Amino acid sequence: MRMMVLAAMAIASAAPAITPAEIERSVHLRQDWMYLTRDVADPASWTADGKAFVYRTTVEGGFAFRRFDAASHAVTAAFDQPRLAAALGTATHEHYDPPRLPFERFAFTDGGQAIGFTLDETRWRCTLTDYACAKQVRTHQPRAFGVVRDTAVAADNHPRRSPDGKWEAHVENYNIAVRPVGGDWKRIGSDGSEGNFYDPESIAWSPDSTKLAAYRVRPGYRRIVTKVRSSPADQVQPEVTQQLYPKPGDAVDIDQPALFDVAAGRQIPVATDLFANPYDMSALDWRKDSRSVAFEYEQRGHQLARVIALDADTGAAHAAVTETARTFINEGRRFRYDLDNGRGVIWMSERDGWNHLYLFDGRTGAVRRQITRGHWIVRDVLKVDEAKGRIYFTASGMTPGEDPYFQHFYRIDLDGTHLVPLTPATAYHDVALSPDGSLYVDTYSRVDMPPVSELRRTEDGSVVATVAKGDISRLVAAGYRAPEPFVAKGRDGTTDIYGLIVKPRDFDPAKHYPVIENIYSGPHGSFVPKTWWPFGYHAGGDKVIGMQSVADLGFVVVQIDGMGTLNRSKAFHDYAWKNRADAGFPDRIAWHKAAAARFAWYDTSRVGIYGASTGGEDTLNALLFHPDFYKVGVAFAGCYDNRMDKLSWNEQWMGWPVDESYAANSGVVNAARLQGRLLMIVGELDENVDPSSTLQVANALIKAGKVFDFLMVPGEGHSVGRSTGPIDYVQRKEFDFFLTNLAGQAAPNWNAIPAATAGAL
C-alpha cells in the first residue's frame, strides 16, 4: 500500500499543472471546430415522387438543406432557410440562425407545400407557402415505452371509412360500432368494457370492405414515476411532475385480435392459443385478397415470435412463421414481407447463428429456402421488388479482411442467387434507395475519410453524379486528427474486438499516458464510430470530439465494442443474456492489455472509464466487478438496477419473469464492492431512466460506508447537461474528477475565477 501511495505522489509531482485555459479549450472544443468543414453531406432521403432527393450539408457557418434533381442534376435550396428560421423563432419564441436550424432531417408533406420535423421530441409543421410553423397536435394515444397505453390521453376515435367509401366504423361505449355512411350507428360486438376495451386506432378494414379487424385491449399496470422540479423558472416553490413508466415485471397491455362481418353485423370468434401471452402485437394487416388478416406476435420474454394469419371467414388462426430462441429474439431487428397474399413470407432470423433472410411457406409455416447465408449479417432490407424478383438490402461482414462493422449495399434474387455488391468502397455506406428502386444515393465514409455522396444506378452500381465530397482541410489545420482503429483478440483468444484510440493533440510517444475508456455496451447496437462525422448524432459518428476533448487534458481515450453488443454473430450477442454486468469487460480488458503490449505510452496501471445511461451502468459495474483494472469512473444517468429501468429495454436482455439474475447484476445490490473513485451525475427530471436508480446506488454506498462523489443537476433530464443546459459546468466537473483522481493533478479553483472570465478562457 505504501508503495502505491508513493507512486501516486510521484505521478502528481511529475505532472505539470493544467491551467484553466486548457480545460476551457476542451470544454468548448466541439463548438470551436463544429463549423470548419465544407460539403460534408448527411445521408439523403428521397421525395415521395422519386424525382429528387434532399440532404443536409456543411457550409460556411453551419448547414444548408439542399434538393438534388435526379434527372437534371440541378441543386437548389430545399426551402428558404432564413424565412423558416424566422417562422420557427416566432412560433417558439427562440432565435435560430438560418444555417443552424435545430433539426437535421425533415420530410415534405402536403405535396411539397410544407415540411415536418422533430424538435425537442415534438413534431412540427412549417408551411413553405407563407412560412408559418406550428406544433402538430398529437392524434394518436401514446404508449409508455411501447407497452402500456396512456389512457389518460384519449385515443383518436374518428370514424374509419371502408375502402369502398360505403361504411364507417368507430368505438362506442368500448365496443365496435358501424354504419352506412350517413346512416345510424350499430354496435356489432358486446364484449368490450372499461377494463377490456376496443382500440379505435387499431381498426383495419378488409380491402373488399366486407369485414374489419381490431384489437380489444386489457390494459396493463399504470405505474407512475414521480419527480420534483426543484427550481422552476416561473415560481419559487418546486413542482411535481409525473410520468407513466412501466418497469420490468409490470403487467403490459394485452391486445386480442377480433374479427367482424360488417354486412352480417356479427363478430367472428377468434381462438387465442397461438398468441396467449403477448408482449408486442403489430398492426393488423389485411392480405390483398381479403381472405386473411395477419399480424406479428412476440411473446413476453422475447423467446418466441410468430407471424399469425386469421382466416377472415372462420377466425381460425395459424402460424405462418414461428421463431424461437434459447436466449432472446432481438425485437429491434425485425423484417417481414408477404408474397402472394401470404402464401410466402420473407422473414429475418438468426436461426443459423447469423442474421439472415428466409422464405417461409405462409400456409404450412415451413422454411422453403434460406435466401442469404454466410458468416455475415443482414442489417436492413430497403426494398423487395416482386416484379423483378429481387431484394435490396444492407449487410456487414461479407468482405474478407474488412472491418466487419462496415455496412454495404447489395441486391439478391428471391431464390438466393445472383448476389451483387453495389458499394465498392472500403467504408461504411448509408444508402437511400429511390422509390422505384432504379437509383440510390450512396453516402460513405470512415473515421479517417470524410464523406463522399454519389448518385448511382442499382442495375450495375455505376455512378450517375457526384453529389458532395467533404472538405475537412480547415478542421485539420485547426488540429483535428482522426482516431486510430485498433483490433485485438477478445476473451476467447480468437474473436477480433474492434476499438478506437484518441490521443491528445500534443501527444508525445516518450510519455506514459493514463487511459480513459468511453463506454456504452447496450446490446441494441454497436457503438465504436465507423463513419467520419465526429461531432455526434450520426450513426457511428458519436462522441469522437468528446473523446478528443478529454484526451487533450493529457489522457489516451478509447472506445471498444465488446461481446454482448450487436452487429456480429448471435453467439457474440448472447453474452448479454441475463448478464448485463458483464458488458464485455473481459474483452475490453484483453484489448487494453494488447494495446499496452503494442504501445509503450499506454499505461494500464491508470485506467478510468466514463459513460452515460447504459454507459453509466457500465461505468459503475467496471468499478464494482473489475476494481483491479478500472480505478476511476464518472457515471452519467445510469440504469444501475435493471428492475428500476423501463420494462421494454430491460426485459429484452434480462428476460421475463424477473428472476435472480436481475439482483445479481444490480449495482445497488453489489455497491459494497466499490474500491475505486466514483462520481455519479444525474438530472433530477430524467425522463429515460428513473433518477431514483442513481439515488438508490448512493443510498447503498452510504450504508456500506463507501466514499463517492455525487451531482444532481436541477432541471435537467437524461442528457444531464451534456447536450443542453449547464454543459460547461458538468464537463468541468467530469474533467476535474479525472485530472485529480487519475492524473494526480490539482483541479483549478473555479470558484476563484469569475464565470464570465472562465467562459472566455
N, C-alpha and C positions, 0 to 999 in steps of 0.2 A: 504493500500500500504506500509506504514512504517513497519508494522509487517512482510510483505513478504520480504522486503529488509533485515530486521534484521535476519530473518530466514535463508536467503541465506548466510549472513555474518557468521552466526553461523555454517552452514554446511561447509563453506570454512575454518573456523578456526579450526574445529574439524577434517577435513580430513587430513591425513598425506600426505605430498608432494610426488608425484610419481616421480621416478627417470628416467632419460633417458634410463638406462639399462632395466628397467621394460617395458617401451614402446617398446624398440627394441626386447625384448623377445616376445612380442605379434606380432610385425611386421613379425618376422621370424619363428613363431610357425609352420606354415604349412611345411616349408622346413626342420625344425628340426625333425618333427615327421613323415614325409611322408613315410620314408623307414624303419620303425621299425616293420612292420608286416611281416608274412610269410604265404604262402599258402592261401592268400585271393584272391579268384578267381572271375573274371568277368563273366557275363553271356556268355554262349557258342554260337557258330554258327557252323552248320554242313557243311561238304563238299558237293558238288553237287551230288556225287555218294552215299552219305549216309553211307559210310564205316567208317567215322571218324568225329570228331568234334574238333574245335580248341578253345582255350580260353587263356586269359592273367591272370597270377597270380603273386603275390608278391614274390620276392626272395631277397637275400642279395643285397642291393644297388639299388634295382629297381624292374623291372618286367621281366618275361620270357613269351614268346609266346609258347604254347605247343599244341601238337597234340595227341589226345586220340583215339586209335583204338577201335572201338565199338565191334569187335569180340574177339580180343586177350587181350584187356585192356592195351596194351603196350602204354607207354607215351614217346614221343620223342619230340625233338625240332621242332616247326612248320617250322622254317627256321634257317639259320645261322645268328644270330643277330650281331656278330662282323662284318661279311662281309657286311651285309646290312647297318649297321651304317656307315661303311666306304664309301660304294657306295652312300648312300644318302648324306653324308657330301661332297663328291666330286661334286655331282650334284647341291647342294645348297650353297656351299662354307661356310658351317657351320660345327661345331663339334658336334657329338652326341655320348654320352656314350652308349655302346651296351645295358645295362639294362635300359636305359632311352630314348628309341626311342620316337619320338614326335607324336605318334598316339596310339590309344587304340584298334582299330578294323581294320581288313583287310579282304580281300576276295581273294581266289585263283582265278586266271584267266589262260587262255591258258592251260587248262587241268592240272593245278597244277604246271606249269612251271614258273609262275610269280604271284605276288601279287599286289593288288591295294588298295590304302588307300587315305585318305584326309589329307592334311597338309595345314594349313592357307587357308582353303576354296578352295584349288586347288587339283585336283585329280592327283595322282602319280602312276606310274607303275614301279615295280622293278623286273627284271628277277631273277630267282633262279638258273639259269644255269651258267651265267657269272657274276651275281650280278652287273647289270647296272641299274641305276634309271633315269627316265625322266618324265617330266610333260606330262600328257595326253592332247593332243590337243583337244580343245572343238569342238565337231562336231554338237551340237545342238544349235539352236538360243536361247539365253537366254530370259527369260521373267521377267520383273521387278516385284518382289513380286507376280509373277504368273499371272498377269492380263494384262500386256502390253508387246508385243514382242519388243525386241530391234532391230529395222530394220536397225540400223547402222551396225549390225553384220549379215553376210549372213547366210541364212538357209542352212542346208545340203540338197543339191538337187541332190544327186547321184541317178541314175536310180533304182527304186524299182522293183525287179523282181517278177513275179507272182509265186504262189506255184508250178505250173506245169513246170516252167522254160521256158515258151514259149514267155512271154510278158514282157515288161518293161514299166514303167511309170515315168514321172518326170514333172516338171513345166517349161513351155516355154512361155516367154512373158506374165507371170502372169496367164496362163491357163494350164490345164492338157493336156499333150500330151502322146501318147502311140505308141509303135511299136512292131512288132515281133522282137525277139532277132536277131540282125544283120541286121534288115531292116531299113526303113525310119520312122522318127517321124511324127506323125499326131496328130494335136490338135483335141480333141473331145469335146471341150467346148469353148465358146467365151465370157462368162460373166465376166471374170477376168480382172482387171485393176490395176493400181498402187495403187489406193485407195480402192481396193476390190479384193485382190489377193488370189490365192490358196497357201496354206501352204504345201510345198513338204514333210515336216516331218509328216504330218497327213495322207498321202496316205496309205490306207489299202485295200489290195486285198481280194476278197472273196475266201474261201477255194477251190472252183471249178474253180477259175481263169477266170471266165466269166465277172465279174464285179469288180468295185473298188469304194471306197468311199473316200472323202477328205473334209477338211474344207476350205471354202472360208472365208477370213478374212477382216473385215472392221476395220482398226487399230484404237486403242484408242489414247488419248491425250498424246503427248510426253512431259511430264513435266520434266524439268531438274533442279536439285538442284545443285548449285554451291558452292564449298567450297575452302578455301585457305589453302594450306600447308605453314605455316608461316616460317618454319625453315628446308627446305630440306637439306639432308646430303651432296648433291653434288653441291650446288650452294649457293651464298649469297642471291639472290633475292627469294622472295616467288613464289610459283607456284599455278596455278588454277587447280582444279580437278572438274569433273562434273559426275553426276550420274543420270540415268533415274529413276525417283522416283514418281510414281503416288500417289496422295493423295485423301482422301475421296471426292466424288462428281465428280472426273475426269471421262471422257469417257474411258471405258475399251475396249479391243479388242472384237468385235462381231464375233463369229465363227458360220458359217452357213453350215450345212452338205449338201453335194452334192453327187449324185449317178451317175455312168456312166456304160453303157452297152458297154463293150470293143469290142466285136465281131461286134456289130451293129454300133459302132462308134458314139453313141449318149448319150446325157445327159437325165437322168430320172428326171422330175420335183419333187421337194420336198416342201410340204407346211410347213410353219414355225410357224403356230399358237400356237402350244404347247410349243415352246421354243423361243419366240419372243424377250425376254429381258434377255439374258444370262449374268450371272456373271462368271460362270465356266461351261465348257463342257469337259467331259472326253474323252479319246481316243476312236476312232471309233472301235467297237468290233464286228466282224462278228460272227454270230452263225455258228456252225459246218456244218449245212446242207445248208449253203449259201442262205437261203431263207429270211434272215433279217439281218440287222446290227443294233446294239444297242449302246447307249451312255447315260451317266448321265448328266442331265441338272440341274443347280442350278440358280434360278432367282436372279437378282440383288436385294439385300435387305435381302437375306437369310431366306425368309419366305415361299418359295415354291421350291420343288425339284421334279424331275421326272426321271424315267428310261424310255427312249423313244426307241421304236423299229420301224425301217423303213422297209417296205416291199420292197424287192430287185427288184421286177418286176414293181410295180406301184409307189413306192415312198411314199405311204400312211403311215402316222405316227400315232401311238397310244401309250398311256401311260401304260406301264406295271406296274409301281408303281407311286403313287402320294403321296407326303409328304408335309404337311403344318404345320405351327406353328404360334401362335399368336405373339410370341416374335422372336425367331431365331431358325433356324436349325443349329446345330453345324457341320460345314463343316469339322472340323478336326477329327471327329469320324464318318467315313462312311464305310459301308461294303455292298458289293453286290456280289452275286454268282448266275449264271444262271444254271438252271437244265433243261435237256431235251430240248435243243435248245430254251431256253427261255420260255417254257411253264410254268415253275415255276421259281420264283426269290426269293432267300433268301435276306432279306434286314434288316438293322439295323435301329431302330426307337425308339424315346422317346414318342410315341403317348399315352402310358398309364401312363406317368409320370416318367418312369424309362427306361434306355437304354436296349433294348431287341432285339431279333431276331424274324422275322416274315417270313412266307412263303406266297408269293403272287401268284395269278394266272396271269401269264405273258400275257395271251390273253385278260382277262377282267379287270385287274388291281385291282381285289378284293382280300382281305386277305383270304387265305384258312385257316390258323391257326397261332396262336402265339406259337412259338417254346419254348421260355424261358419266364418266368414270375415270378414276385415277387418283393418285396421291396429291390432290389439289382440291380446292373448294370453289363451288359456285357462290358468288356473293349476292347477285341480284339478277332478276330477269327483266329486261327492258321491254321486250315485245315478243309475242307469239304470232307469227304470220301464218295463219292457216292456209291461205291461198297458195303461198309458196312452200308451205311445209317446213318452215324454219323457226328457230328460236334465236333471239339475240340476247346475250347475257354478258355479265362481267364475272371475272374469276380471278383467283390469286393462286400462286404456287405452281403454275403449269410449266414455266420456263426453267429448265435445269440451270443451276448456278446463279440464279437471280434471287434477290430478296423476296421471300415467299409472301410478303405482305403487299407487294406491288400489285395493283389492280389493272387488269387488261380487259379489252372488249373482244368478244367472239361471236360467231354465229355457228349454228349446227343444225342439221336436218332433224326432223322429228323422229326419224328412225335411228338416230345416234351416229349417222355417218356425216362425212364432209365437214369436219370441224375446221373452221377457218379463223385464224387470228387476224384482227383488224387494227391493232395498235402496236406497231413495231418498236417504238422507242422504249428503252430500258428506263422505266419511270412509273409513277402512279398516274393512272388515267381516269379522269372524270369525264363521262360521256353523256351527251344529250342527244337522243335519237329523235329524228323528225317524226311527226305523227304518221306519215305513210311509210316510214322505215327506209326511205331511199337515201337519206343523208344523215350525218351525225357530226356534232361538234365535239372534238377531242381536245380537252384541256389537260395537259400533262406536265409534270414537274417532279423534282426530287428535292431533298433538303439542300443539296448543293447545286441545283439548277432551277432558275426562275421559270415560271410557267410559259408554255407555248400553247396557243389556241389555234386550231385548224378546223376548217370545214372539209369533210371527206365524204366519199361515196361508199355506201355499205356493200355494193356489189363487189368491189375489188379493193376497197380501202384507199383508193387514190386521193390525193389532195386536190380539192377544188379551189381553196383560197386559204391564205394565212390570215387569221383574224387579229391576233395580237401576239407580240413577243416581248416578254418582260425585260425591262432595263433596270438593273439594280446598281448601276455604276456609282451613283451619288451615295447610296447606302454603304457600299463597300468603301468608298472614300472616307465615310464617317467612322469607319472602324468595324463594320459588320463582318463577321466570319461565320461560315456555315458550321453547324455542329458536325461532329465526326462520327459516322456509324462504327460500331464495334460489335463483333459477334463472338460468343464463347459458348462452350458446352454447358448444359444445364445439369440438374441433379443426377440424371441418369448416365452422364458421361457421353451421351450420343446425340441428344437433341440440341439443335442450334437455338440459342437465345439471342435476341436482337435488341440492341440499345443504341443510345447516342451519348456522346461526350461533348460537353460545352466547357471551353477553357476561358479563363479571364483574358481580356484583350491585351494585357501586359504580361502574358504567360512567359515564364522563364523555366525551361526544362531542367535547370540545375536545382530548382527549389522542390520542396516536398509540400504538396497541397492537400489540405483536408478535403474530403469528398462529401457532397450532399446529393442525396437521391430525391428526385421529384417523382412521387409515386401515385399511381392510380391503377388499381388492379381489378376494376369492375369486370365481371365475366361477360357483360353485354357487349364488349368491344375490345379492340386493341388500341394502344394509345401512344406508342412511340411515333413521332411525326414521320410521315413519308412524303408529304408534299412540301413545296417550298415556303409558302406564306408563313412567316414566323410570328405574326402578331396576334394570332388567335382566331377563333371562330370557324376556321375551315377544317374539314375532315383531315385529321392527321397533322395539322399545322399548329396546333395549340401549344402555347407556353414556351416556345423557344426563346423569345425575347425575355420572358420572365426568368428563364433559366440563366440567360446571359446577364441579367441584372444582378442575380445572386453571385454568379461566377466572378464578376468584376470586383467583388469585395475581397477576392483572394481565395476562392474555392474552385474546385472542379465539380461541375454539376452534371448529373447523368439522369437518363430516363431509360427504363427497361420494361419489356413485356415478358413476364414470367409465365409459367404454366398456370392454367386456370383462366386465362384470357381467351378471347375469340380469335377467329380467322386462321386457325391451324386445324389439326385433326380433332376428332371427337375425343380421343384419349387425352390430348393436350388440354382440352377444355374441361374435361371431367374432374381435374384436380380441384376445381372449385366446389364440387358437390358436397354439401354439408360440412364444408371445410374452409369457410371464408377467412379464418385466421391464418391459413397457410399463405395466401396472397402471392404465391410463387417465391417466397423468401429463399428456399433452398437454391432455386435457380438464380435469383438475384445475387445472393452471396457468392455463389460459384463464379458468376460473371464478374463481380467486383474483384475477386481474388485473381482471376485470369487477367484482368486489366492491370492489376498491381504487378503481376509477374512480367507483363509486357513493358510497362512504363515505370521507370524508377521514380517519377514525380508523383505517382498515385499512392496516397497514404491511407491504407485501410485500418490504421490504428485510430484514425479520427474520422468516423463516418456519421453524418447526420442525415435526416430524412424529413420531408415535408409533403403534405398533400391535403386535399380538400374533399369533403363529402366521403365517398368510399376511400379516397386517399387519406382523409383524416382518420378513419377507422384503421387503415393500413399503417399509418404512422404510429398510432398508439400500439398496435399489435407488434410492430417491429421492436419497440422498446420493451414490451412485456414478454415476448416469446424468443427474442434474439438479442438479449442485452449484452452478450459478449461481442456483438458486432456493431449494432446501432447504438450510439451514445447520446444523441441529442435529437429531439423531434419537435416540429411545430405542426399541430393538427388543427385544421380549419373545419368547422361544421360537420364533424364526423357522425356517422351512424354506428355508434360504438357497441350497440347491442341489437342484434337483428330482430328481436322481439319489439323494439321501440320504434323501428322504422316502418315505412309504408309496406303494406301487405304485398303488393304486386311484385316489386323488385326482389324482396327477401324470400318469399316462398318459391320464386323461380329457381333460386340457387340452394336454399336451405331446406326446401321441401315442406310438405304438409302431411299429417298434422305436425304442430310444433312439438319437437321432441328434445331429448337431452343435448343434441348437437348444438342447439341454439345457445344454451348456457355454456357449453364447453368452449364456444367461440367468442363469448362475450367479454368485452373489455372491462365491463363492470365487475363481473364475477372474478376476473383474473387481475384486477387492479393492483393487488398486493405484490405482484411480480415486479413492479416498476423499480428499475435501478438507475436509469439514465435521467437526463434533464428533459422535462416536458413542458411545452406551452400549448394550451388549448385556447382557441379563439372561436367564438360563435356569435351569430346575430340573434338578438332577443326575439325576432319575429320570423325566424327560419321557417319557410313555407314548404320546404322539401324534406327536411329531417327534423323531427320533433326536437327543439332545443333542449328539452329535459334530458335527452340522451347524454348530452355533454355534462349537464349538472349531476346526473347520476354517477358518471365516472368521477367527477370532482368529489362527490359525497363518499364514494368508496375509497378514494385515495386518502381523504382526510381521516376516515375511520381506520385506515391501515397505517396512519402516521407518515404518509409519504409527502415529500415536499414537491410542489409543482407550481407552474405559473398559469394564470387564467385571465382571459379578457372576454367579457361580454360586451358587444358593441350595440348601443342603443339605436333603435330604429332600423337596424339592418336585417336583411333576410339571409338567404342561403349564400349569396355572394360574399357576405361578411366584409364588405368594403373593398373587395379585390377588383370589382368592375364598376362599382358605383360608390357613392358616399365617401367616407374618410379613407380613401386609398392610401394617401401619403402616411397617415398615422399607422395603419395596420401594417403596411410594408416596412416602415421603420422598426416597428415592434418585432417583426419577424427577423429582419436583418440584424438588429441589435442582439437578439437572442442567440443567433448562430455565431456572431462575432465574439460574444462574451464566453459562450459555453463550448464552442468548437475550435475557434481560432485563438482563444486566450487573450483577446483584445478588449480593452475597456471601451464600452459604447460611449458616444458623446453624451454630454449632459444637455439634452434637448430643451429642458426647462430654462436653461440659461441663454438659449438662443431665441429671439423673437420669432414667432411663427411666420411673419411676412418675410423675414430675412432667411429663414430656413427654406422656404419655398423658392427663393430666388437664388440659392447657392448653386 
